[in-house]
Amino acid sequence: VDQEKEYDGDFVVYMIGKYLKSKGLLPHNKVVLTKMSNPGMLKALKEAGIDYVLTDVGDKYVLDAMKQDGLIVGGEASGHIILTHLIHTGDGLLAAVYLLSILSELQTTPKAYCSDVTLYPLKTINIKNVDKASAKDPKVLKAVEDAKIRLGRDYLLLLRPSGTEPVIRLTCSHQDESLVMSVMDSIRKVIEEVNQ
């Protein structure tokens, strides 16, 4: 958090990864994030010469991918940050102190250090009172595939049944917000149709 905004875990991974890469200390010039990461962040990483692995949501999956590929920086937008060159578990206080030491050394702010990151609009809707199994209905799967074609590249599209209620969560991100809304509306309509 600074005077203007809150920086999520993906920003923390970006800043630490960017710093370590500049020092030649980022193995394989790669970090680990989750499938929920904003496409704008992923684009900024690529432009900074940093590759990434995307895992399912959960620090267990992030840590598994880090171990598998010998990586040292990973995390989730929610703020779980893992720095295996310091400790083999998530430690928010350690990550905060580490990031502050980087910013202090560089005599910069999060805003300045992340000035090359432009997040894309990201929307999530809950489609309520539906059979969660309908997320795998062939008509719904076709609507999702059609949406991916419409979105082209640099997008996020996730359809996830809730584990606890009759809800399907639809998340979409793309630089064109009107396209995000159109795609989500198309998928929502198909889900509602197969549930009638």
Contacts in CASP RR format, 6 or more apart in sequence:
PFRMAT RR
TARGET T0000
AUTHOR 0000-0000-0000
METHOD contacts of the structure
MODEL  1
VDQEKEYDGDFVVYMIGKYLKSKGLLPHNKVVLTKMSNPGMLKALKEAGI
DYVLTDVGDKYVLDAMKQDGLIVGGEASGHIILTHLIHTGDGLLAAVYLL
SILSELQTTPKAYCSDVTLYPLKTINIKNVDKASAKDPKVLKAVEDAKIR
LGRDYLLLLRPSGTEPVIRLTCSHQDESLVMSVMDSIRKVIEEVNQ
1 7 0 8 1.000
2 109 0 8 1.000
2 110 0 8 1.000
2 111 0 8 1.000
4 111 0 8 1.000
5 111 0 8 1.000
7 15 0 8 1.000
7 110 0 8 1.000
7 114 0 8 1.000
8 77 0 8 1.000
8 78 0 8 1.000
8 79 0 8 1.000
9 75 0 8 1.000
9 76 0 8 1.000
9 77 0 8 1.000
9 78 0 8 1.000
9 79 0 8 1.000
9 80 0 8 1.000
9 81 0 8 1.000
10 33 0 8 1.000
10 37 0 8 1.000
10 38 0 8 1.000
10 41 0 8 1.000
10 75 0 8 1.000
10 76 0 8 1.000
10 77 0 8 1.000
11 41 0 8 1.000
11 110 0 8 1.000
11 114 0 8 1.000
11 117 0 8 1.000
12 75 0 8 1.000
12 79 0 8 1.000
12 81 0 8 1.000
12 95 0 8 1.000
12 99 0 8 1.000
13 31 0 8 1.000
13 32 0 8 1.000
13 33 0 8 1.000
13 73 0 8 1.000
13 74 0 8 1.000
13 75 0 8 1.000
13 81 0 8 1.000
14 31 0 8 1.000
14 41 0 8 1.000
14 44 0 8 1.000
14 45 0 8 1.000
14 48 0 8 1.000
14 50 0 8 1.000
14 114 0 8 1.000
14 117 0 8 1.000
15 99 0 8 1.000
15 102 0 8 1.000
15 103 0 8 1.000
15 110 0 8 1.000
15 113 0 8 1.000
15 114 0 8 1.000
16 73 0 8 1.000
16 81 0 8 1.000
16 83 0 8 1.000
16 95 0 8 1.000
16 98 0 8 1.000
16 99 0 8 1.000
16 102 0 8 1.000
17 26 0 8 1.000
17 31 0 8 1.000
17 50 0 8 1.000
17 73 0 8 1.000
18 48 0 8 1.000
18 50 0 8 1.000
18 113 0 8 1.000
19 102 0 8 1.000
19 106 0 8 1.000
20 26 0 8 1.000
20 72 0 8 1.000
20 73 0 8 1.000
21 29 0 8 1.000
21 48 0 8 1.000
21 49 0 8 1.000
21 50 0 8 1.000
26 50 0 8 1.000
26 72 0 8 1.000
26 73 0 8 1.000
27 69 0 8 1.000
27 70 0 8 1.000
27 71 0 8 1.000
27 72 0 8 1.000
28 51 0 8 1.000
28 69 0 8 1.000
28 70 0 8 1.000
28 71 0 8 1.000
29 49 0 8 1.000
29 50 0 8 1.000
29 51 0 8 1.000
30 50 0 8 1.000
30 51 0 8 1.000
30 52 0 8 1.000
30 53 0 8 1.000
30 69 0 8 1.000
30 71 0 8 1.000
31 45 0 8 1.000
31 50 0 8 1.000
31 51 0 8 1.000
31 52 0 8 1.000
31 53 0 8 1.000
31 71 0 8 1.000
31 73 0 8 1.000
31 74 0 8 1.000
31 75 0 8 1.000
32 52 0 8 1.000
32 53 0 8 1.000
32 54 0 8 1.000
32 55 0 8 1.000
32 62 0 8 1.000
32 65 0 8 1.000
32 66 0 8 1.000
32 69 0 8 1.000
32 71 0 8 1.000
32 73 0 8 1.000
32 74 0 8 1.000
32 75 0 8 1.000
32 82 0 8 1.000
33 41 0 8 1.000
33 42 0 8 1.000
33 52 0 8 1.000
33 53 0 8 1.000
33 54 0 8 1.000
33 55 0 8 1.000
33 62 0 8 1.000
33 74 0 8 1.000
33 75 0 8 1.000
33 76 0 8 1.000
33 77 0 8 1.000
34 54 0 8 1.000
34 55 0 8 1.000
34 56 0 8 1.000
34 57 0 8 1.000
34 58 0 8 1.000
34 61 0 8 1.000
34 62 0 8 1.000
34 75 0 8 1.000
34 76 0 8 1.000
34 77 0 8 1.000
35 54 0 8 1.000
35 55 0 8 1.000
35 56 0 8 1.000
35 57 0 8 1.000
35 156 0 8 1.000
35 158 0 8 1.000
36 57 0 8 1.000
36 76 0 8 1.000
36 77 0 8 1.000
36 156 0 8 1.000
36 158 0 8 1.000
36 171 0 8 1.000
37 52 0 8 1.000
37 54 0 8 1.000
37 77 0 8 1.000
37 156 0 8 1.000
38 77 0 8 1.000
38 119 0 8 1.000
38 120 0 8 1.000
38 122 0 8 1.000
38 156 0 8 1.000
38 173 0 8 1.000
39 120 0 8 1.000
39 154 0 8 1.000
39 155 0 8 1.000
39 156 0 8 1.000
39 173 0 8 1.000
39 174 0 8 1.000
39 175 0 8 1.000
40 117 0 8 1.000
40 118 0 8 1.000
40 119 0 8 1.000
40 120 0 8 1.000
40 154 0 8 1.000
40 173 0 8 1.000
40 175 0 8 1.000
41 117 0 8 1.000
41 119 0 8 1.000
42 52 0 8 1.000
42 54 0 8 1.000
42 154 0 8 1.000
43 118 0 8 1.000
43 154 0 8 1.000
44 114 0 8 1.000
44 116 0 8 1.000
44 117 0 8 1.000
44 118 0 8 1.000
45 51 0 8 1.000
45 52 0 8 1.000
47 116 0 8 1.000
48 116 0 8 1.000
53 65 0 8 1.000
53 69 0 8 1.000
53 71 0 8 1.000
55 61 0 8 1.000
55 62 0 8 1.000
55 64 0 8 1.000
55 65 0 8 1.000
57 76 0 8 1.000
58 76 0 8 1.000
58 80 0 8 1.000
59 75 0 8 1.000
59 76 0 8 1.000
59 80 0 8 1.000
59 82 0 8 1.000
59 90 0 8 1.000
62 74 0 8 1.000
62 75 0 8 1.000
62 76 0 8 1.000
62 80 0 8 1.000
62 82 0 8 1.000
63 82 0 8 1.000
63 84 0 8 1.000
63 88 0 8 1.000
63 89 0 8 1.000
65 71 0 8 1.000
66 72 0 8 1.000
66 73 0 8 1.000
66 74 0 8 1.000
66 82 0 8 1.000
66 84 0 8 1.000
67 84 0 8 1.000
70 84 0 8 1.000
71 84 0 8 1.000
72 83 0 8 1.000
72 84 0 8 1.000
72 85 0 8 1.000
73 82 0 8 1.000
73 83 0 8 1.000
74 81 0 8 1.000
74 82 0 8 1.000
74 83 0 8 1.000
75 81 0 8 1.000
75 82 0 8 1.000
79 92 0 8 1.000
80 90 0 8 1.000
81 90 0 8 1.000
81 91 0 8 1.000
81 92 0 8 1.000
81 95 0 8 1.000
82 88 0 8 1.000
82 89 0 8 1.000
82 90 0 8 1.000
83 90 0 8 1.000
83 91 0 8 1.000
83 94 0 8 1.000
83 95 0 8 1.000
83 98 0 8 1.000
86 94 0 8 1.000
86 98 0 8 1.000
87 94 0 8 1.000
103 109 0 8 1.000
103 110 0 8 1.000
103 113 0 8 1.000
106 113 0 8 1.000
120 154 0 8 1.000
120 155 0 8 1.000
120 156 0 8 1.000
120 173 0 8 1.000
120 174 0 8 1.000
120 175 0 8 1.000
121 173 0 8 1.000
121 174 0 8 1.000
121 175 0 8 1.000
121 177 0 8 1.000
121 180 0 8 1.000
122 156 0 8 1.000
122 171 0 8 1.000
122 172 0 8 1.000
122 173 0 8 1.000
122 180 0 8 1.000
123 171 0 8 1.000
123 172 0 8 1.000
123 173 0 8 1.000
123 177 0 8 1.000
123 180 0 8 1.000
123 181 0 8 1.000
123 184 0 8 1.000
124 169 0 8 1.000
124 170 0 8 1.000
124 171 0 8 1.000
125 169 0 8 1.000
125 170 0 8 1.000
125 184 0 8 1.000
125 188 0 8 1.000
126 162 0 8 1.000
126 167 0 8 1.000
126 168 0 8 1.000
126 169 0 8 1.000
127 167 0 8 1.000
127 168 0 8 1.000
127 169 0 8 1.000
127 170 0 8 1.000
127 188 0 8 1.000
127 191 0 8 1.000
127 192 0 8 1.000
128 166 0 8 1.000
128 167 0 8 1.000
129 166 0 8 1.000
129 167 0 8 1.000
129 195 0 8 1.000
130 166 0 8 1.000
130 167 0 8 1.000
130 168 0 8 1.000
130 191 0 8 1.000
130 192 0 8 1.000
130 195 0 8 1.000
131 166 0 8 1.000
131 195 0 8 1.000
132 161 0 8 1.000
132 162 0 8 1.000
132 163 0 8 1.000
132 166 0 8 1.000
132 167 0 8 1.000
132 168 0 8 1.000
133 161 0 8 1.000
134 140 0 8 1.000
134 168 0 8 1.000
134 191 0 8 1.000
134 194 0 8 1.000
134 195 0 8 1.000
135 159 0 8 1.000
135 160 0 8 1.000
135 161 0 8 1.000
135 168 0 8 1.000
135 191 0 8 1.000
137 191 0 8 1.000
137 194 0 8 1.000
139 190 0 8 1.000
139 193 0 8 1.000
139 194 0 8 1.000
140 159 0 8 1.000
140 187 0 8 1.000
140 190 0 8 1.000
140 191 0 8 1.000
140 194 0 8 1.000
142 190 0 8 1.000
143 186 0 8 1.000
143 187 0 8 1.000
143 190 0 8 1.000
143 191 0 8 1.000
144 157 0 8 1.000
144 159 0 8 1.000
144 187 0 8 1.000
146 186 0 8 1.000
147 157 0 8 1.000
147 172 0 8 1.000
147 183 0 8 1.000
147 186 0 8 1.000
147 187 0 8 1.000
148 155 0 8 1.000
148 157 0 8 1.000
150 179 0 8 1.000
150 182 0 8 1.000
150 183 0 8 1.000
151 157 0 8 1.000
151 172 0 8 1.000
151 174 0 8 1.000
151 179 0 8 1.000
151 183 0 8 1.000
154 174 0 8 1.000
154 175 0 8 1.000
155 172 0 8 1.000
155 173 0 8 1.000
155 174 0 8 1.000
156 171 0 8 1.000
156 172 0 8 1.000
156 173 0 8 1.000
156 174 0 8 1.000
157 171 0 8 1.000
157 172 0 8 1.000
157 183 0 8 1.000
158 169 0 8 1.000
158 170 0 8 1.000
158 171 0 8 1.000
158 172 0 8 1.000
159 168 0 8 1.000
159 169 0 8 1.000
159 170 0 8 1.000
159 187 0 8 1.000
160 168 0 8 1.000
160 169 0 8 1.000
160 171 0 8 1.000
161 167 0 8 1.000
161 168 0 8 1.000
161 169 0 8 1.000
162 168 0 8 1.000
162 169 0 8 1.000
168 191 0 8 1.000
170 184 0 8 1.000
170 187 0 8 1.000
170 188 0 8 1.000
170 191 0 8 1.000
172 180 0 8 1.000
172 183 0 8 1.000
172 184 0 8 1.000
173 180 0 8 1.000
174 180 0 8 1.000
174 183 0 8 1.000
END
